Amino acid sequence: MDPARPAIDKGLKFLESRQQDDGSFATSGYGRNAAVVALAGMAWLSAGSTPGRGPYGKEVGRVTDYLLDHVAESGFISVEGAMSHGPMYEHGFATLFLAEVYGMSPRDDLRDKLTRAIDLIVRTQNSEGGWRYQPRREDADISVTICQVMALRAARNAGLRVPNETIDRCIEYVKKCQNSDGGFRYMLQGGESAFPRSAAGVVALYSAGVYEGAEIDRGLAYIDQHLPRGQAVGLDGHFFYGHYYAVQAMWQADGERWERWYPAIRDILISRQQANGSWADPVSFEYGTAMATIILQMPDNSVPIFQR
């Protein structure tokens, strides 16, 4: 049996036990954050459920309705009063989830709001080719940019129109953020490489349709230096964020890199699961659990955006 399966099942059940009737996970804080709600939805999609179908069909339907309820007339998806690292994180992850759901079960109301959400991403891309915390064409960073480009890729996969120019400018921006060591800096203006943003940089290129080349090779080599090793891996605020992208990068890379990487992160996650099925994270238990179960389910190849 897959050694990760019991941990995955316990994690998904924990998320189910925490969901509120409106689809959120709390009455305040990060439990109402659109990104956290969307990531829990992605965890259930990864298990093969879709709105109204599968073991978590009801829960996926609630997530869908919650996110659709928070799409503004402008297309912006953000939950007022929820704690947030930046509204465009919410928008990116929520749009990604809705695009995946639309690809699985097209609905007219979903298409309309999803199209508006995608259009907002397209029109708020800044002059450098990236995005930042607010839906405005000002500065950009690689962390917010990856959220938007994955949402655009998922929308395109589902048959919605995304301008080629938007993707081309994003590719140019991400490539310019790569340092000489193969890692990626946070912003174009300069800075050091770091594991989480470098994993995001490689996945941004994959999501934009760049599957090979010097930037990919150097990026993967940089990530490889951060192979997770047992208890030496610190659980900081970027642990799950970094490994969410790293496991996608290595899954796409396949071969020896994947065969080395996945068992390492799988075993660490299994060892760190709480008795109630959750994973601890400074953001929230729901966030940590959603991320952990998405990571562990990567080999199942269930969700189009994650597929090879």
Sine and cosine of phi, psi and omega as CSV:
sin_phi,cos_phi,sin_psi,cos_psi,sin_omega,cos_omega
0.00,0.00,0.53,-0.85,0.08,-1.00
-0.86,0.52,0.86,-0.51,-0.05,-1.00
-0.90,0.44,-0.33,0.95,0.00,-1.00
-0.99,0.11,-0.28,0.96,-0.16,-0.99
-0.86,0.51,-0.73,0.68,0.02,-1.00
-0.86,0.50,-0.63,0.78,0.01,-1.00
-0.91,0.40,-0.67,0.75,0.04,-1.00
-0.87,0.49,-0.75,0.66,-0.04,-1.00
-0.87,0.49,-0.68,0.74,0.02,-1.00
-0.91,0.41,-0.63,0.78,0.00,-1.00
-0.91,0.41,-0.70,0.72,0.01,-1.00
-0.91,0.42,-0.59,0.81,0.05,-1.00
-0.93,0.36,-0.59,0.81,0.07,-1.00
-0.87,0.49,-0.73,0.69,0.02,-1.00
-0.87,0.50,-0.66,0.75,0.04,-1.00
-0.85,0.52,-0.67,0.74,-0.04,-1.00
-0.93,0.37,-0.37,0.93,-0.07,-1.00
-1.00,-0.09,-0.24,0.97,-0.09,-1.00
-0.95,0.31,0.70,-0.71,0.07,-1.00
-0.99,0.11,0.21,-0.98,-0.01,-1.00
-0.87,0.49,-0.51,0.86,-0.05,-1.00
-0.99,0.11,-0.03,1.00,0.02,-1.00
0.97,-0.25,-0.30,0.95,0.01,-1.00
-0.99,0.13,-0.11,-0.99,-0.05,-1.00
-0.85,-0.53,0.06,1.00,0.05,-1.00
-0.17,-0.99,0.17,-0.99,0.02,-1.00
-1.00,0.01,-0.11,0.99,0.01,-1.00
-0.42,-0.91,0.04,-1.00,0.10,-1.00
0.92,0.38,-0.46,-0.89,-0.04,-1.00
-0.94,0.33,-0.23,0.97,0.03,-1.00
-0.91,0.42,-0.33,0.94,0.04,-1.00
-0.98,-0.22,-0.10,1.00,-0.04,-1.00
-0.89,0.45,0.75,-0.66,-0.07,-1.00
-0.89,0.46,-0.56,0.83,0.01,-1.00
-0.92,0.38,-0.69,0.72,0.00,-1.00
-0.90,0.44,-0.70,0.72,0.03,-1.00
-0.89,0.46,-0.69,0.72,-0.01,-1.00
-0.90,0.43,-0.64,0.77,0.00,-1.00
-0.92,0.40,-0.60,0.80,0.11,-0.99
-0.88,0.47,-0.65,0.76,0.07,-1.00
-0.88,0.48,-0.65,0.76,0.03,-1.00
-0.90,0.45,-0.57,0.82,0.04,-1.00
-0.90,0.44,-0.66,0.75,0.02,-1.00
-0.96,0.30,-0.59,0.81,0.10,-0.99
-0.87,0.49,-0.62,0.78,0.00,-1.00
-0.90,0.45,-0.39,0.92,0.03,-1.00
-1.00,0.03,0.05,1.00,0.07,-1.00
0.99,-0.12,0.04,1.00,0.02,-1.00
-1.00,0.07,0.50,-0.87,0.10,-0.99
-0.71,-0.70,0.19,-0.98,-0.03,-1.00
-0.79,0.61,0.89,-0.46,0.04,-1.00
0.98,0.19,0.03,1.00,-0.02,-1.00
-0.71,-0.71,0.61,-0.80,0.02,-1.00
1.00,-0.04,0.11,-0.99,-0.07,-1.00
-0.87,0.49,-0.43,0.90,0.00,-1.00
-0.87,-0.49,0.50,0.87,-0.01,-1.00
-0.87,0.49,-0.64,0.77,0.02,-1.00
-0.90,0.43,-0.67,0.74,-0.02,-1.00
-0.92,0.39,-0.65,0.76,0.04,-1.00
-0.90,0.44,-0.64,0.77,0.05,-1.00
-0.88,0.47,-0.64,0.77,0.03,-1.00
-0.91,0.42,-0.67,0.74,0.04,-1.00
-0.87,0.50,-0.71,0.70,0.00,-1.00
-0.85,0.53,-0.75,0.66,-0.03,-1.00
-0.91,0.42,-0.64,0.76,-0.01,-1.00
-0.87,0.49,-0.72,0.69,-0.02,-1.00
-0.93,0.38,-0.67,0.74,0.02,-1.00
-0.89,0.46,-0.55,0.83,0.02,-1.00
-0.92,0.40,-0.31,0.95,-0.06,-1.00
-0.93,-0.37,0.35,0.94,0.12,-0.99
-1.00,0.04,0.89,-0.46,0.01,-1.00
-0.97,0.25,0.19,-0.98,0.02,-1.00
-0.84,0.54,-0.54,0.84,0.01,-1.00
-0.95,0.30,-0.23,0.97,-0.09,-1.00
0.99,-0.15,-0.11,0.99,-0.07,-1.00
-0.96,0.27,0.75,-0.66,0.00,-1.00
-0.93,-0.37,0.95,-0.32,0.02,-1.00
-0.37,-0.93,0.60,-0.80,-0.06,-1.00
-0.98,-0.22,0.92,-0.40,-0.02,-1.00
-0.88,0.47,0.73,-0.69,0.03,-1.00
1.00,-0.01,-0.25,0.97,0.04,-1.00
-0.98,0.20,0.56,-0.83,0.10,-0.99
-0.92,0.40,0.53,-0.85,-0.11,-0.99
-0.39,-0.92,0.57,-0.82,0.16,-0.99
-0.99,0.14,-0.22,0.98,-0.04,-1.00
0.36,-0.93,0.77,-0.63,-0.10,-1.00
-0.83,0.56,-0.53,0.85,-0.03,-1.00
-0.95,0.31,-0.36,0.93,0.18,-0.98
-0.89,0.46,-0.73,0.68,0.04,-1.00
-0.83,0.55,-0.76,0.65,-0.06,-1.00
-0.87,0.49,-0.70,0.71,-0.05,-1.00
-0.90,0.44,-0.77,0.64,-0.02,-1.00
-0.92,0.38,-0.62,0.78,0.02,-1.00
-0.91,0.41,-0.67,0.74,0.01,-1.00
-0.91,0.40,-0.63,0.78,0.07,-1.00
-0.84,0.54,-0.77,0.64,-0.01,-1.00
-0.87,0.50,-0.73,0.68,-0.04,-1.00
-0.90,0.43,-0.57,0.82,0.04,-1.00
-0.92,0.39,-0.64,0.77,0.05,-1.00
-0.90,0.44,-0.69,0.72,0.01,-1.00
-0.90,0.44,-0.66,0.75,0.01,-1.00
-0.88,0.47,-0.62,0.78,0.03,-1.00
-0.91,0.42,-0.43,0.90,-0.03,-1.00
-1.00,-0.07,-0.54,0.84,-0.05,-1.00
-0.51,-0.86,0.99,0.16,-0.06,-1.00
-0.84,0.55,0.74,-0.67,0.08,-1.00
-0.72,-0.69,0.63,-0.77,-0.04,-1.00
-0.88,0.48,-0.68,0.73,-0.02,-1.00
-0.91,0.41,-0.57,0.82,0.01,-1.00
-0.94,0.35,-0.68,0.73,-0.02,-1.00
-0.87,0.49,-0.69,0.73,-0.03,-1.00
-0.88,0.48,-0.77,0.64,-0.04,-1.00
-0.94,0.33,-0.59,0.81,0.03,-1.00
-0.91,0.42,-0.67,0.75,0.03,-1.00
-0.87,0.50,-0.66,0.75,0.04,-1.00
-0.91,0.41,-0.61,0.79,0.02,-1.00
-0.92,0.40,-0.65,0.76,0.03,-1.00
-0.92,0.40,-0.69,0.73,0.01,-1.00
-0.87,0.50,-0.59,0.81,0.04,-1.00
-0.89,0.45,-0.67,0.74,0.05,-1.00
-0.87,0.49,-0.72,0.69,-0.04,-1.00
-0.87,0.50,-0.70,0.72,-0.10,-0.99
-0.99,0.14,-0.19,0.98,0.02,-1.00
-0.98,-0.21,0.09,1.00,0.10,-1.00
-0.89,0.46,0.74,-0.68,-0.07,-1.00
-1.00,0.08,0.01,-1.00,-0.10,-1.00
-0.91,0.42,-0.39,0.92,0.03,-1.00
-0.98,0.19,-0.38,0.93,-0.02,-1.00
0.94,-0.33,0.13,0.99,-0.04,-1.00
-0.82,-0.57,-0.22,-0.98,-0.04,-1.00
-0.67,-0.74,0.30,-0.95,0.03,-1.00
-0.69,-0.72,-0.32,-0.95,-0.19,-0.98
-0.90,0.44,-0.56,0.83,-0.07,-1.00
-0.95,-0.31,0.45,-0.89,0.01,-1.00
-0.97,0.22,0.89,0.46,0.00,-1.00
-0.67,-0.74,0.49,-0.87,-0.03,-1.00
-1.00,0.09,0.94,0.35,-0.01,-1.00
-0.90,-0.44,-0.92,-0.40,0.00,-1.00
-1.00,0.05,-0.02,-1.00,-0.05,-1.00
-0.52,-0.85,0.44,-0.90,0.16,-0.99
-0.61,-0.79,0.35,-0.94,-0.13,-0.99
-0.94,0.33,-0.46,0.89,-0.06,-1.00
-0.94,0.35,-0.72,0.69,0.05,-1.00
-0.95,0.31,-0.57,0.82,-0.03,-1.00
-0.87,0.49,-0.67,0.74,0.00,-1.00
-0.87,0.49,-0.60,0.80,0.01,-1.00
-0.88,0.48,-0.62,0.78,-0.05,-1.00
-0.97,0.26,-0.65,0.76,-0.06,-1.00
-0.94,0.34,-0.53,0.85,0.09,-1.00
-0.92,0.39,-0.62,0.78,0.04,-1.00
-0.90,0.43,-0.66,0.75,0.03,-1.00
-0.89,0.45,-0.66,0.75,0.00,-1.00
-0.91,0.43,-0.68,0.73,0.00,-1.00
-0.89,0.45,-0.64,0.77,0.02,-1.00
-0.90,0.43,-0.69,0.72,0.02,-1.00
-0.89,0.45,-0.67,0.74,0.04,-1.00
-0.85,0.53,-0.56,0.83,-0.05,-1.00
-1.00,0.08,0.04,1.00,0.08,-1.00
0.99,-0.12,0.14,0.99,0.03,-1.00
-1.00,0.00,0.46,-0.89,-0.07,-1.00
-0.98,0.18,0.77,-0.64,0.13,-0.99
-0.77,-0.63,0.83,-0.56,-0.06,-1.00
-0.88,0.48,0.70,-0.71,0.05,-1.00
-0.86,0.51,-0.57,0.82,-0.03,-1.00
-0.87,0.49,-0.62,0.78,0.00,-1.00
-0.88,0.47,-0.71,0.70,0.00,-1.00
-0.92,0.40,-0.68,0.73,-0.01,-1.00
-0.88,0.48,-0.66,0.75,0.01,-1.00
-0.93,0.36,-0.57,0.82,0.04,-1.00
-0.91,0.41,-0.69,0.72,0.03,-1.00
-0.84,0.54,-0.70,0.71,-0.01,-1.00
-0.88,0.48,-0.68,0.73,0.01,-1.00
-0.89,0.46,-0.76,0.66,-0.05,-1.00
-0.88,0.47,-0.69,0.72,0.01,-1.00
-0.87,0.49,-0.61,0.79,0.01,-1.00
-0.94,0.35,-0.34,0.94,0.00,-1.00
-0.99,0.10,-0.06,1.00,-0.02,-1.00
-0.99,0.15,0.72,-0.69,0.05,-1.00
-1.00,0.03,0.16,-0.99,-0.05,-1.00
-0.92,0.40,-0.35,0.94,0.03,-1.00
-0.99,0.12,0.02,1.00,0.01,-1.00
1.00,-0.09,-0.33,0.94,0.05,-1.00
-0.99,0.16,0.01,-1.00,-0.05,-1.00
-0.86,-0.52,0.63,-0.78,0.08,-1.00
-1.00,0.01,0.25,-0.97,-0.11,-0.99
-0.94,0.33,-0.66,0.75,-0.03,-1.00
-0.71,-0.71,0.33,-0.94,-0.07,-1.00
-0.88,0.48,-0.52,0.86,-0.12,-0.99
-0.91,0.41,-0.22,0.97,0.03,-1.00
0.76,-0.65,0.20,-0.98,0.00,-1.00
0.68,-0.73,0.19,-0.98,-0.08,-1.00
-0.99,0.12,0.33,-0.94,0.10,-0.99
-0.97,0.23,0.45,-0.89,0.11,-0.99
-0.51,-0.86,0.45,-0.90,-0.10,-1.00
-0.85,0.53,-0.79,0.61,-0.08,-1.00
-0.87,0.50,-0.73,0.68,-0.04,-1.00
-0.95,0.33,-0.45,0.89,0.02,-1.00
-0.95,0.30,-0.64,0.77,0.09,-1.00
-0.88,0.47,-0.65,0.76,0.04,-1.00
-0.90,0.44,-0.63,0.78,0.00,-1.00
-0.89,0.46,-0.69,0.72,0.01,-1.00
-0.90,0.43,-0.69,0.72,-0.01,-1.00
-0.93,0.37,-0.53,0.85,0.08,-1.00
-0.87,0.49,-0.68,0.74,0.03,-1.00
-0.92,0.40,-0.70,0.72,0.06,-1.00
-0.85,0.53,-0.72,0.69,-0.05,-1.00
-0.90,0.43,-0.48,0.88,0.01,-1.00
-1.00,0.08,0.04,1.00,0.07,-1.00
1.00,-0.09,0.17,0.99,0.05,-1.00
-0.99,-0.13,0.96,-0.29,-0.10,-1.00
-0.96,-0.29,-0.18,0.98,0.00,-1.00
-0.48,-0.88,0.26,-0.96,-0.02,-1.00
0.76,-0.65,0.13,-0.99,-0.07,-1.00
-0.87,0.49,-0.62,0.79,-0.03,-1.00
-0.90,0.44,-0.66,0.75,0.03,-1.00
-0.91,0.41,-0.74,0.67,-0.04,-1.00
-0.86,0.50,-0.71,0.71,-0.03,-1.00
-0.94,0.34,-0.60,0.80,0.03,-1.00
-0.91,0.42,-0.70,0.71,0.02,-1.00
-0.90,0.44,-0.63,0.78,0.02,-1.00
-0.89,0.45,-0.61,0.79,0.04,-1.00
-0.92,0.40,-0.73,0.69,0.01,-1.00
-0.86,0.50,-0.65,0.76,-0.03,-1.00
-0.83,0.56,-0.48,0.88,0.02,-1.00
-0.93,0.37,-0.23,0.97,-0.05,-1.00
-0.94,-0.35,0.50,0.87,0.07,-1.00
-0.79,0.61,0.82,-0.57,-0.03,-1.00
-0.91,0.42,0.73,-0.69,-0.06,-1.00
-0.78,-0.63,1.00,-0.08,0.16,-0.99
0.77,0.63,-0.62,-0.78,-0.12,-0.99
-0.95,0.31,-0.15,0.99,0.03,-1.00
-0.95,0.32,-0.24,0.97,-0.02,-1.00
-0.98,0.18,0.88,-0.48,-0.02,-1.00
-0.99,0.17,0.58,-0.81,0.01,-1.00
-0.99,-0.13,0.96,0.28,0.02,-1.00
-1.00,0.00,-0.11,-0.99,-0.07,-1.00
-0.91,0.41,-0.25,0.97,-0.03,-1.00
-0.93,-0.38,0.19,0.98,-0.05,-1.00
-0.85,0.52,-0.85,0.53,-0.06,-1.00
-0.94,0.35,-0.61,0.80,0.04,-1.00
-0.85,0.52,-0.75,0.66,-0.01,-1.00
-0.90,0.45,-0.68,0.73,-0.07,-1.00
-0.98,0.22,-0.41,0.91,0.13,-0.99
-0.86,0.50,-0.69,0.72,0.02,-1.00
-0.98,0.18,-0.60,0.80,-0.03,-1.00
-0.89,0.46,-0.65,0.76,-0.03,-1.00
-0.93,0.36,-0.54,0.84,0.09,-1.00
-0.92,0.39,-0.68,0.73,0.00,-1.00
-0.88,0.48,-0.71,0.70,-0.05,-1.00
-0.96,0.29,-0.53,0.85,0.07,-1.00
-0.89,0.46,-0.69,0.73,0.04,-1.00
-0.93,0.37,-0.61,0.79,0.00,-1.00
-0.92,0.40,-0.59,0.81,0.07,-1.00
0.89,0.45,-0.19,-0.98,0.09,-1.00
0.90,0.44,-0.57,-0.82,-0.06,-1.00
-0.88,0.48,-0.61,0.79,-0.02,-1.00
-0.86,0.51,-0.74,0.67,0.00,-1.00
-0.91,0.41,-0.70,0.71,-0.04,-1.00
-0.90,0.44,-0.43,0.90,0.05,-1.00
-1.00,0.08,-0.64,0.77,-0.14,-0.99
-0.97,0.25,-0.77,0.64,-0.16,-0.99
-0.88,0.48,-0.74,0.67,0.01,-1.00
-0.86,0.51,-0.53,0.85,-0.02,-1.00
-0.92,0.40,-0.77,0.64,-0.02,-1.00
-0.96,0.29,-0.56,0.83,0.04,-1.00
-0.85,0.53,-0.76,0.66,-0.07,-1.00
-0.92,0.39,-0.59,0.81,0.06,-1.00
-0.90,0.43,-0.71,0.71,-0.02,-1.00
-0.90,0.44,-0.68,0.73,0.02,-1.00
-0.86,0.50,-0.65,0.76,-0.04,-1.00
-0.94,0.34,-0.36,0.93,-0.07,-1.00
-0.98,-0.22,0.07,1.00,0.02,-1.00
-0.95,0.33,0.68,-0.74,0.04,-1.00
-0.97,0.25,0.29,-0.96,-0.03,-1.00
-0.87,0.49,-0.51,0.86,-0.03,-1.00
-1.00,0.08,0.08,1.00,0.05,-1.00
0.99,-0.14,-0.08,1.00,-0.08,-1.00
-1.00,-0.05,0.16,-0.99,0.18,-0.98
-0.83,-0.56,0.70,-0.71,-0.02,-1.00
-0.98,0.19,0.60,-0.80,0.09,-1.00
-0.41,-0.91,0.54,-0.84,0.02,-1.00
-0.85,0.53,-0.46,0.89,0.02,-1.00
-0.94,0.33,-0.86,0.50,0.06,-1.00
-0.06,-1.00,0.32,-0.95,0.05,-1.00
-0.90,0.44,-0.58,0.82,0.00,-1.00
-0.91,0.42,-0.66,0.76,0.03,-1.00
-0.90,0.45,-0.76,0.65,0.00,-1.00
-0.86,0.50,-0.65,0.76,-0.04,-1.00
-0.95,0.32,-0.66,0.75,0.05,-1.00
-0.88,0.48,-0.74,0.67,-0.01,-1.00
-0.89,0.47,-0.72,0.69,-0.03,-1.00
-0.87,0.49,-0.69,0.73,-0.04,-1.00
-0.95,0.30,-0.52,0.85,0.11,-0.99
-0.90,0.43,-0.73,0.68,0.00,-1.00
-0.85,0.53,-0.75,0.67,-0.07,-1.00
-0.92,0.40,-0.46,0.89,-0.03,-1.00
-1.00,-0.02,0.06,1.00,-0.05,-1.00
-0.80,0.60,-0.68,0.74,-0.03,-1.00
-0.92,0.40,-0.25,0.97,0.00,-1.00
-0.95,0.32,-0.36,0.93,0.13,-0.99
0.86,0.52,0.59,0.81,-0.13,-0.99
-1.00,0.07,-0.53,0.84,-0.15,-0.99
-0.98,-0.22,0.80,-0.61,-0.10,-0.99
-0.76,0.65,-0.68,0.74,-0.06,-1.00
-0.89,0.45,-0.43,0.90,-0.01,-1.00
-1.00,-0.07,-0.15,0.99,-0.14,-0.99
-0.96,0.28,0.50,-0.87,0.06,-1.00
-0.95,0.32,0.00,0.00,0.00,0.00
